[in-house]
């Protein structure tokens, strides 16, 4: 289908070739200093939301950084949140209202201590509310999920409450971020750390991390609770070395899959680790992946074919992103590494709507500063167009044994309503963009707008008589802020009203079925 949009005056014409499947690209985002991307999710419009931290230009500290992109990884808007001390994000999720919940830590809003930092944004990046939670010692959040009741569950660590030196920390809030319960889990002496959690199909929760109170050394730590956070079972899993879980998901068979790393088994100093357990916490199988160096997994997701995608790091080639695709039994389908001469690794990975994969991290090799947020979009075979190689992975099977733990449970957590400063910033650069596997070229789209520049309104017309199919138009200012959006477009023409837009340059994009159909520049006189 050819769609022609005709300008009557001040004609501007451009041709865009669109690829419906498996676009691949690499992007960096950030400042002129060191920045880091911790979490990524694909959003309902087909784009992405990225959470992490950006280095402040005026002080030696970082602020929470939120980036909204389109499906091509191009920035729609950014938010920088925090104060004079360091504030950061470790996790993000799109919420049912189209907005975003972001969790991490803050030094700016505590009394000389680190607090958990929870922020709710609406769909256009406006801050709805902000909370700091914790006690007089260290508190940090590493994962957040919206729960089926519309509230949120937060997982992390606290040294302020609990039985030992530090405990795994679960916080349940309502939809406004006010706590409904808080629980700590751990031993009487050592440290327990919560890296990841998920609400389970029975309405409860599964959390994973590591423990030094139970097991033979530092072991994987699992806590399964009911919907009120009361313990159903706890397990430690590991060998004689250092073993850790960084990610846990509920699998389609009702069991669980953990990703992390092991110093007890495998080919090198640390190997990437995948552990499959049943609904009761019993280990069914485990695999270690790596080389003679060090490999780690920081995120695991189940893929559409029933297998798994793992992302993390490998010490080979100076330190690179490590991406592994396995089948449902943990057998390697392929493995890749991405990066440059300096350190790169991936904190998070997702499978995109087109069947490819997206991973996020900070890079010491690319971008405007000493290290920028580094986004890699691949096709379904892990190809991305640049900075990547096929990677020879050794796979080892080792059956870990899970042991029950005598976990102590406590509670606590003060909550502070705060009003943090919000700014906009960061630049984006493209390292490479290619047509990936199974690319499906679409007909050319000729885009015309009139009048441009405009004073009161601007019109788009479609000459062929064809209609848009549930299209969406967005207008962004030069700071990356969305200033106008038109949704549910099924007509042959679109009118953009200026409303209260100041004079200046703006950028528009038209998206349909999760793909960007057109983009360009507008000038308001």
C-alpha positions in Angstrom: 0.0 0.0 0.0 1.3 3.5 -0.9 0.3 6.4 1.3 0.9 9.9 0.0 0.6 12.9 2.2 0.4 16.1 0.0 1.7 19.6 0.9 -0.2 22.5 -0.7 2.2 25.2 0.3 5.8 25.3 1.7 6.3 21.8 0.2 8.7 19.5 2.1 9.0 15.9 0.8 10.9 13.0 2.1 11.0 9.2 1.4 11.3 6.7 4.2 11.8 3.0 3.8 10.3 1.0 6.7 11.2 -2.5 7.8 8.4 -4.4 9.5 10.6 -7.1 11.0 13.7 -7.2 13.1 15.3 -3.9 12.7 18.8 -3.9 14.3 20.7 -1.0 15.7 23.1 0.2 18.4 22.7 3.5 20.2 24.4 5.4 23.1 22.7 7.9 25.4 24.1 10.2 28.1 26.3 13.1 29.0 29.9 14.1 28.6 30.8 12.1 31.7 30.1 8.5 32.8 26.5 7.2 32.6 24.9 3.8 33.1 21.7 2.0 31.9 20.3 -0.6 34.3 16.9 -1.7 33.0 14.9 -1.7 29.7 11.4 -2.6 28.8 9.5 -2.4 25.5 6.4 -0.2 25.8 2.9 -0.6 24.4 3.6 1.8 21.5 6.5 -0.4 20.3 9.2 1.9 21.7 11.4 1.4 24.8 11.8 2.8 28.3 15.3 2.9 29.7 16.2 3.6 33.4 19.6 4.2 34.9 21.8 7.1 36.0 23.4 10.1 34.4 26.5 11.9 35.8 25.7 15.5 36.8 27.7 18.2 35.1 28.0 20.5 38.2 29.0 17.9 40.9 30.7 14.6 41.2 27.4 12.7 41.6 24.7 10.9 39.6 21.0 11.5 39.1 18.2 9.1 38.1 17.9 9.0 34.3 14.8 7.9 32.4 14.8 7.7 28.6 11.8 7.1 26.3 12.5 6.1 22.8 10.6 5.1 19.7 10.9 1.7 18.1 14.2 2.7 16.4 15.8 3.8 19.6 15.5 7.5 18.9 14.8 9.6 21.9 11.3 11.0 22.4 11.9 12.4 25.9 14.3 12.2 28.8 14.0 12.9 32.6 16.8 13.6 35.1 15.6 13.3 38.7 17.4 14.0 41.9 19.2 16.5 44.0 22.8 17.5 45.0 23.8 14.0 46.1 23.6 10.8 44.1 20.3 9.2 43.0 19.8 6.4 40.6 17.5 3.8 39.1 17.9 0.0 39.0 14.5 -1.1 37.6 11.6 0.2 35.5 8.3 -1.2 34.4 5.4 0.2 32.3 2.2 0.4 34.4 -1.3 -0.4 33.4 -2.2 3.3 33.1 0.6 3.7 30.5 3.0 5.4 32.9 6.1 4.0 34.5 7.3 2.9 38.0 11.0 3.3 38.7 13.0 2.0 41.6 16.5 2.5 42.8 18.4 4.4 45.6 19.0 7.9 46.9 21.5 9.7 49.1 19.8 13.1 48.5 16.8 12.6 50.7 18.0 10.7 53.7 19.8 11.8 56.9 23.3 10.9 55.6 22.1 7.5 54.7 21.0 5.6 51.5 17.3 5.1 51.1 15.2 3.2 48.5 13.9 5.7 45.8 10.5 5.0 44.2 9.1 7.2 41.5 5.9 7.1 39.5 5.7 8.9 36.1 2.8 9.3 33.8 2.9 8.2 30.1 4.5 11.5 29.0 7.2 11.6 31.7 5.6 13.9 34.2 6.3 12.9 37.8 3.1 11.7 39.7 4.7 11.0 43.1 8.1 10.2 44.7 8.9 8.2 47.9 12.0 7.5 49.9 11.8 4.3 52.1 14.2 2.8 54.6 16.0 3.4 57.9 19.2 4.8 59.3 21.6 2.6 57.5 22.0 1.4 53.8 18.8 0.5 51.9 18.5 -0.1 48.1 16.0 -1.4 45.6 17.0 -3.6 42.7 13.6 -4.7 41.3 10.1 -3.4 41.2 6.9 -4.9 39.7 3.3 -3.7 39.5 1.1 -6.2 41.3 -2.3 -7.5 40.3 -4.1 -5.2 42.9 -2.6 -2.1 41.2 0.1 -1.6 43.8 3.8 -2.4 43.7 6.2 -4.9 45.1 9.9 -3.8 45.6 12.9 -6.1 46.2 16.3 -5.1 47.6 18.5 -5.1 50.6 18.4 -3.3 54.0 21.0 -2.9 56.7 18.6 -0.9 58.8 16.3 -3.7 59.8 16.3 -7.5 60.2 18.3 -10.2 62.0 21.8 -10.1 60.5 24.3 -7.8 58.9 21.9 -7.1 56.1 18.7 -8.8 54.9 16.7 -9.3 51.7 14.0 -6.7 51.8 10.5 -6.8 50.3 8.2 -3.8 50.4 4.5 -3.9 49.3 2.8 -0.6 48.5 -0.5 0.6 47.3 -1.0 2.4 44.0 0.1 5.7 45.6 3.4 4.3 46.9 2.3 4.0 50.5 3.5 0.9 52.3 1.0 -1.8 53.1 3.7 -4.2 54.5 7.4 -4.6 54.7 9.4 -7.8 55.5 13.1 -8.7 55.9 14.4 -12.2 55.3 17.8 -13.6 56.4 20.1 -15.2 59.0 21.3 -14.1 62.4 24.8 -13.1 61.3 25.5 -12.9 57.6 24.2 -10.8 54.6 21.2 -11.6 52.5 20.7 -9.6 49.3 17.7 -9.5 47.0 18.4 -8.9 43.3 15.2 -9.9 41.6 11.6 -10.9 42.2 8.4 -11.7 40.4 4.7 -12.0 41.4 3.8 -15.6 40.9 0.7 -17.1 39.4 -0.6 -18.1 42.8 -0.6 -14.4 43.9 2.5 -14.7 46.0 6.1 -13.7 45.3 9.5 -15.3 44.4 12.7 -13.4 45.3 16.3 -14.4 44.5 19.7 -13.1 45.5 22.5 -14.4 47.6 23.3 -15.4 51.2 26.3 -15.7 53.4 24.3 -17.0 56.4 23.3 -20.3 54.8 25.1 -22.9 52.7 28.8 -23.6 52.3 30.1 -20.2 51.2 28.2 -17.4 49.5 25.2 -19.2 48.0 22.1 -18.4 45.9 19.2 -17.5 48.1 15.5 -18.0 47.3 12.5 -16.8 49.2 8.9 -17.9 48.2 6.1 -16.1 50.0 2.3 -15.8 49.9 0.6 -12.5 48.9 1.2 -11.0 52.4 4.9 -11.8 52.3 4.7 -14.7 54.7 7.3 -17.4 54.0 6.2 -20.6 52.2 9.7 -21.8 51.7 13.3 -20.6 51.5 16.3 -22.3 49.9 20.1 -21.9 49.5 21.8 -23.3 46.4 25.5 -23.6 45.7 28.9 -25.2 46.0 32.2 -24.5 47.7 32.7 -21.2 45.8 30.9 -17.9 45.3 27.4 -18.5 43.7 24.8 -15.8 43.1 21.4 -15.2 41.5 20.8 -11.9 39.7 17.5 -12.7 37.9 14.5 -14.9 38.5 11.4 -15.5 36.4 8.4 -17.8 36.6 8.4 -20.1 33.6 5.5 -21.3 31.4 5.5 -24.7 33.2 4.9 -23.2 36.6 8.5 -23.5 37.9 11.2 -20.9 38.0 14.4 -20.1 36.1 17.4 -18.3 37.7 20.3 -16.5 36.0 23.5 -15.6 37.8 27.1 -16.8 38.1 29.0 -19.5 39.8 32.5 -19.8 41.2 31.9 -23.4 42.3 31.7 -25.1 38.8 32.4 -24.4 35.2 35.4 -23.6 33.0 36.8 -20.4 34.5 37.0 -18.2 37.6 33.3 -17.4 37.3 30.9 -18.9 34.8 27.5 -17.7 33.7 24.8 -19.8 35.4 21.3 -20.9 34.5 19.3 -23.0 37.1 15.9 -24.5 36.6 13.8 -25.2 39.7 10.4 -26.6 40.3 7.5 -25.0 42.1 8.8 -26.2 45.5 12.4 -24.9 45.0 14.0 -28.3 44.0 16.7 -28.0 41.4 15.8 -29.8 38.1 18.9 -28.9 36.2 21.7 -26.3 36.0 24.1 -25.2 33.3 27.3 -23.1 33.5 28.5 -21.2 30.4 31.8 -19.6 29.8 35.5 -19.6 29.0 38.7 -19.8 31.0 38.1 -16.2 32.0 35.1 -14.8 33.9 31.4 -14.8 32.7 28.3 -13.6 34.5 24.6 -13.4 33.8 22.6 -10.4 35.1 19.3 -11.0 33.4 17.3 -13.9 32.0 14.0 -14.0 30.1 12.0 -16.8 28.6 11.6 -16.5 24.8 8.7 -17.1 22.5 10.0 -20.5 21.5 10.2 -21.7 25.1 13.9 -21.2 25.4 15.8 -18.5 27.2 17.9 -15.4 26.5 20.7 -14.5 28.9 22.7 -11.3 29.1 25.8 -10.3 31.2 29.5 -10.0 30.7 32.5 -11.9 29.5 36.1 -11.0 30.4 37.3 -12.0 27.0 38.3 -9.3 24.5 38.9 -6.9 27.4 35.3 -7.2 28.8 32.3 -7.4 26.6 28.5 -7.8 26.6 27.7 -11.5 26.7 24.5 -12.7 25.0 23.4 -16.4 25.0 20.4 -17.9 23.5 19.4 -21.4 24.7 16.6 -23.9 24.1 14.2 -24.9 26.8 16.7 -27.4 28.3 19.5 -24.9 28.5 21.4 -26.1 25.4 23.2 -23.2 23.6 21.6 -22.1 20.3 24.1 -19.3 19.8 26.2 -16.9 21.8 27.5 -13.4 20.9 29.7 -10.7 22.4 29.5 -7.0 21.8 31.8 -4.1 22.7 35.1 -2.4 22.2 38.5 -2.5 23.7 37.3 -1.4 27.2 34.7 -2.8 29.5 31.1 -3.3 28.4 28.5 -5.5 29.9 24.7 -5.9 30.0 22.5 -5.4 33.0 19.2 -6.3 31.3 17.8 -8.0 28.2 14.3 -8.4 26.7 12.8 -10.1 23.6 11.4 -7.4 21.4 8.0 -7.6 19.6 9.7 -8.4 16.3 11.4 -11.5 17.8 14.8 -9.9 18.2 16.5 -9.0 21.4 17.5 -5.7 23.2 20.1 -5.4 25.9 21.2 -2.3 27.9 24.3 -1.2 29.8 26.9 1.5 30.2 29.9 1.4 27.8 33.4 2.7 28.3 34.0 2.6 24.5 31.2 4.5 22.8 29.3 7.7 23.1 30.0 11.3 24.1 31.5 10.9 27.5 33.8 8.6 29.5 31.0 6.0 29.3 27.5 6.2 27.9 24.4 4.1 28.2 24.8 1.4 25.4 21.7 -0.1 23.8 22.1 -3.1 21.4 19.1 -4.3 19.3 19.7 -7.6 17.5 17.7 -9.9 15.3 16.5 -13.3 16.5 20.0 -14.8 15.7 21.9 -12.2 17.8 23.1 -10.1 14.8 23.3 -6.3 15.3 25.4 -4.9 12.4 28.5 -3.8 14.3 30.8 -4.3 17.3 29.7 -7.9 17.7 31.3 -11.4 17.1 30.2 -15.0 17.4 31.5 -16.2 20.7 32.7 -19.8 21.5 31.0 -20.8 24.8 31.8 -23.9 26.8 28.7 -25.5 28.3 28.8 -27.6 31.5 26.0 -29.4 33.3 26.2 -29.5 37.1 23.3 -30.4 39.3 23.2 -28.1 42.2 21.4 -29.2 45.4 18.9 -26.9 47.1 18.8 -26.8 50.9 16.1 -25.5 53.3 17.2 -22.5 55.3 16.1 -21.4 58.8 15.2 -17.9 57.6 14.3 -15.2 60.2 11.7 -12.7 59.3 11.2 -9.1 60.6 9.9 -5.8 59.3 10.4 -2.1 59.2 10.7 0.9 57.0 10.0 4.6 57.3 8.5 6.4 54.3 9.1 10.0 53.2 7.1 11.9 50.6 9.5 14.0 48.6 9.5 16.5 45.8 12.7 16.0 43.8 13.9 18.4 41.2 13.3 17.3 37.6 15.4 18.2 34.6 15.9 17.2 31.0 19.2 16.2 29.3 21.5 13.8 27.5 22.4 13.2 23.9 21.9 10.2 21.6 24.3 8.8 19.0 23.8 6.0 16.5 26.7 3.4 16.1 25.0 1.4 13.4 21.6 0.6 11.9 20.9 -2.3 9.6 18.1 -4.4 8.3 18.1 -7.6 10.3 17.0 -11.1 9.8 13.8 -11.7 7.9 13.5 -8.0 7.0 10.3 -7.2 5.1 10.7 -4.0 3.0 7.5 -2.0 2.9 6.4 0.4 0.1 7.8 4.0 0.2 5.8 6.6 2.1 5.8 10.1 0.8 5.2 12.6 3.5 3.9 16.1 3.0 2.8 18.8 5.5 1.3 22.2 5.0 2.0 24.9 5.9 5.5 24.5 7.4 6.5 26.8 9.0 3.0 27.3 10.6 1.3 29.8 12.8 -2.1 28.4 14.0 -2.3 24.8 12.6 -0.7 22.3 10.3 -2.5 19.8 8.1 -1.6 16.3 6.7 -3.6 14.9 3.8 -3.5 11.4 2.2 -4.1 11.6 -1.6 -4.7 7.9 -2.2 -7.8 7.8 0.0 -6.3 5.1 2.2 -6.7 5.6 5.9 -4.2 5.3 8.7 -4.9 2.2 10.9 -4.9 3.3 14.5 -1.9 5.5 14.0 -0.4 7.9 16.6 1.3 11.2 16.1 3.7 12.8 18.6 5.4 16.2 18.7 8.6 16.6 20.7 10.4 19.8 21.6 14.2 20.3 21.3 14.7 19.2 24.9 13.1 15.8 24.3 9.8 16.6 26.0 6.5 15.4 24.4 4.3 18.5 23.9 1.4 17.1 21.9 0.0 13.7 21.0 -2.8 12.6 18.7 -3.9 8.9 19.0 -6.4 6.5 17.4 -6.0 8.0 13.9 -8.1 6.2 11.4 -8.8 9.1 9.0 -7.3 10.3 5.7 -6.2 13.6 7.1 -4.7 14.9 10.4 -4.8 18.4 11.7 -2.2 19.5 14.2 -3.3 22.5 16.3 -0.6 24.8 17.7 -2.5 25.5 21.0 0.0 27.1 23.3 3.2 26.0 21.7 5.9 28.7 21.8 7.7 29.6 18.6 10.5 27.3 17.8 11.6 24.0 16.3 9.8 20.7 17.0 10.1 17.1 15.9 7.2 14.8 14.9 6.8 11.1 14.5 3.9 9.0 13.1 3.8 5.4 14.5 1.4 2.7 13.3 1.3 -0.9 14.7 4.4 -0.3 16.7 6.5 0.9 13.8 7.6 4.4 12.9 6.0 5.4 9.6 7.5 8.9 9.3 9.4 11.5 11.2 10.7 15.1 10.6 10.9 18.7 11.7 8.2 21.3 12.3 8.6 25.0 12.8 6.2 27.1 14.8 6.4 30.8 13.9 
